[in-house]
Amino acid sequence: MTRFRALTAGAAALAVLTALTACGTTGGTGGSTAAADQDISVDVSTDLSGKRICFGFSGSETEFWAAGIKSISDSLSAANATVIEHNSNEDPNRQLEQVRDCITQGVDGIIVIPEDGSSANTIIKEANDADIPIGIFNRPPATEDGAAIISVADNRDVAAQTVQYLADEATKLGRPVQPLIMVGNLSDQNAVERRNGFYEIVDANPDLFLTPIEVQTNWDAATGQANLQAAMQANPNVDVLFTSSDFLFPQIQAVLEPLGKWKAVGEEGHVIMGGLDGDNRACGLIETGYVDATGVQDLFSEASALLDALGTAIQDGDSKPDQTIVDPGFALTAANFGDRSEDMWGCVITPPAS
Amino acid sequence: MSTTTPAATASTTPPSTDPAPPSRRRALLRRLFAGEGFVALLIVVYVIALSPFAQGMLSERNLLNVLSNFWPLAIIVIGQTFVLVLAGIDLAQTAIINLTNTVGALLVARMLEPTLFQGSVLWNSVIGPEGGPLGGGWPGIVLAVLIVVAIGALLGSLNGLAIARLKMPPFMVTLGTMLLFSAVAVWLTRSENVTGLPEEYIAIGQAQVWGALTVPAIIAVVLGLAAHYILSRTPFGGWLYAAGTSRQAAIISGVPYKRVVVTAYALSGVFATVGGLLYSARLEAGRPTLADDLLLDVIGAAVIGGVSLFGGKGSVVGAALGALFFVVLSNSLNLLNLPFTLVFIVKGLVIVAAALLDVVRTRILGATR
């Protein structure tokens, strides 16, 4: 009898599995955990009625990615496209399989936020071989191999603008300062360029900056916090801190606060701080004076340009569009906050759940 | 087949008063659940049931996709079978993949960006801006593959030695080395992916010989046949099943238990390494985190394929079919365009169902292979 109860339980488990599978055949929804009540779509110049677009992303762990995913998804739906979303959960092998499965379904276009630059190249090759136009959002491929529409911020220049503001503030101290940079995952070209932008300003001011301290984060909050903690332990005299991504500010606060270094501008012990992305958290911290500046990626402009170019390629039957769209970005600082905060996406939208 | 069986005669009377003899019922259940037939049937039924909903599931392109995803996973699952049959488990397979695919890529890379790799302990000794020492053609590639396979065997042997010699529980040993080996992979590369691999190396994971016959297919079939021969035709295979069924009885019977354990874990390491190389080559990069999410697929596929978590049961064909089921499942969920969370729910349920099935099988079949 026990055996048959076990058998029945096994069959029931499989039945639930099958039912769940069958119930889910609605297609094209879910995946993003973004807030559902705020429309953050951008205009797409092409009507994509009857077109099916595969949208693969690697995760939505930061506000920038969550907002970007929601904006692209909302915009495609607003242009009447059917969106097939796939979240690879930061697994490049799974992302490759998902894109291949999209190609099997004969989609009209592909948009990917790749895990990193090298996997972007592999995916572009798959799309090119299948004659399906592909767009890469914000994370550029490692090499120029293959044809794709790439929409990306000028990370180096945006970082340089931001660090220049930090340098200007540091100059007011009238002494050499100790800079620290929290470096992203350097297999991501964005992280490399942000680091380059930081050093561009540091190298240009040899009398102002001491040798920078590098803290590896690999775009991971826990890693970033642990490494920053160790770095601050060894170098408590950090004056200027630049994080390659705004999403790490809570971890920075968690490290600086116990050391008595989480102070607003004008208070004794304030660390001059800057970031990059332009998210809601950075907006609030600049407004309250804890952060001095952040480099802003124009999320909506990047999404709009990418979708326009992809829509045009689909309409024209161009299966291998090859184009790079550069978002110049800008630095939102404590000085220009009043004038430009409305231009930063993080200051105008409710942060989607990330 | 005779139609005048005792069961046929018994069918004229109410089942409640004249049930089939226990031995006959057991034989029927045994036939249903034992071995590979059940998994094969499960795959066929699943594909038939899902194909009307999953667009393109039976298309030629999709079949090629499924096969491309299947070969590396099958190799890794077959490697896991050696230790599961022994009533062990190898959680460190994924970490061995992470380490060996990274080392392989470092050895054959044609150039390495100093900004990314000059902090590596191997910089200016094994690797440099011009890449690794073995990227200059087929002889170098073959040597690099042999080196990483040897590393895989060595890492697996270390697990086996700890389990056999120190009598440590396999779960704890491989859990610990999973963290250790993965950390070494990250340490060697400072968490960077290794790109710039030579075409010859990439061909190992991608090259098409004829139609669906690819280099990964050939490698997987050769390794699968070898594993099948080892498990079913050699004394070592017999020792594995004996030790997995009852360790004490096997030792008393003269099975060289410690040697068997070390060899099984070494084989698991070798198969994991080869599977990882195929994944790495098709992604055209060495990745220190390549297999971080792979463990549940491997264990789940093995158990679905009839390889028991309690040891003493399992076959190469079953393991391969279990891997095929997992790949087909994953593929179909993608084709159904299910939300990410639901895909994980379904996969989780399948793994739970597989574990349940293992319990049922063990109760029904006892220690039968």
Interface residues (C-beta under 8 A of the other chain):
Chain A: T2 R3 A6 L7 A9 G10 A13 L14 V16 L17 T18 L20 T21 A22 G24 T25 T26 G27 G28 T29 G30 G31 I84 E85 H86 N87 N89 D91 P92 N93 R94 L96 E97 Q98 R100 D101 C102 I103 T104 Q105 G106 D116 G117 S118 S119 N121 T122 A142 N185 L186 S187 V192 Q216 N218
Chain B: L29 A49 L50 F53 Q55 G56 S59 R61 N62 N65 S68 N69 T115 L116 R190 S191 E192 N193 T195 Y279 R282 L283 E284 A285 R287 L290 D292 D293 S330 N331 S332 L333 N334 L335 L336 N337 L338 P339 F340 T341 L342 I345 V346 L349 V350 V352 A353 L356 L357 V359 V360 R363 I364
